[in-house]
Amino acid sequence: MSHRWTVTSEMKRVHLTQVFSGGACNIMNENGVLIRNQERDRINGWMTERKIIFFDPQIHPDTHGMDYDYTLHHPLEIGARTAARVNLYEISPYTFGGITSLEIAVDHVRKHEPTVIYYSDGAPDRDEMPPHSKTGQPLFRPHGINVNPHARVAHYREFRKIGRLMRRFMIDLAHELDTLTATFGDEDARKVDLVISPYRLHAVDMFKAAIKAASGERVFINFSGGDNTRDEKGQPLFLLPDEPTETKMDMLLDQYVDEGCELRRSIAELVELGVFLRVVYTQRSAIVALDEMFKAKGIKEYPPELLQKKD
């Protein structure tokens, strides 16, 4: 078990997982340094008090007694996602949330599992509304991106990584879903295709495509460009300059922030709301929503003797 929480920590107990908790993990501070996101600690503490077993992907010595180990924790994550009966996804104002958005889309549309989507405010010690526009749209507001040169470089690296990982996710999804077909190169593009350029992020486009394909609608994606826009394994690349000029970086980081904001809007607009989906904006409302989901699914705390039993 965790040092602090009732988290899934062993494969032999992964079947006991009741809640899969995903989304924002480490965040970058004003200096571009990754720090542990403490926003969900209160929620995790509440589930622990209820003796609810949950998977938290933010593996850290303070909470799990160890650092993240891919060999150990990736299979655990897959098993926990399968076993869990309720999902909790956090969208932070300080992390882009590209893969999280695709996981939300596919999990909700295909599995229709009870899900709470929590737009956090980024503060573990207070409960306020997250950064938002005048019309109430949650915003992406990465720390230090406009003022700190270290943070700008760190976010630029993150921008490049997100574009690559979201493309890889869509290729994997195309292998999994009969409704999603991916092609490569301009010569194979058709008018009905969604064209994904190697030079723009296209996060919202990929999110919409995942929603449609998971819903059973036929979707064709064309990753444009020639052979030099794919890696040695044939995966589509997201091509940004290694060392952009200051003006070019300004333009690219503006795109990064704009797409992050639009992605948050798309999640609210495209994911069908219903009894088994809650979109919330404070820790308090997330706890209330989880409590409702537990009651709806008949989820109760595990007896202490079961938690302490050794296999």
RAUR-V743033 format. One line per field, one symbol per residue. burial: 1 if it has 24 or more other C-alpha atoms within 12 Angstrom, else 0. A space follows every 50 residues. Layout:
# RAUR-V743033
burial->???
This chain:
# RAUR-V743033
burial->11011111111011111111111111111101000111111111111101 11111111110011000000001001111110111111111111111111 11111111100111111111111000001110000011111111110000 11111111111111111111101100100111111000000011111101 11111111111111100011111110001100001111110000000010 01111111111111111101100001111111111110111011000011 10000000000
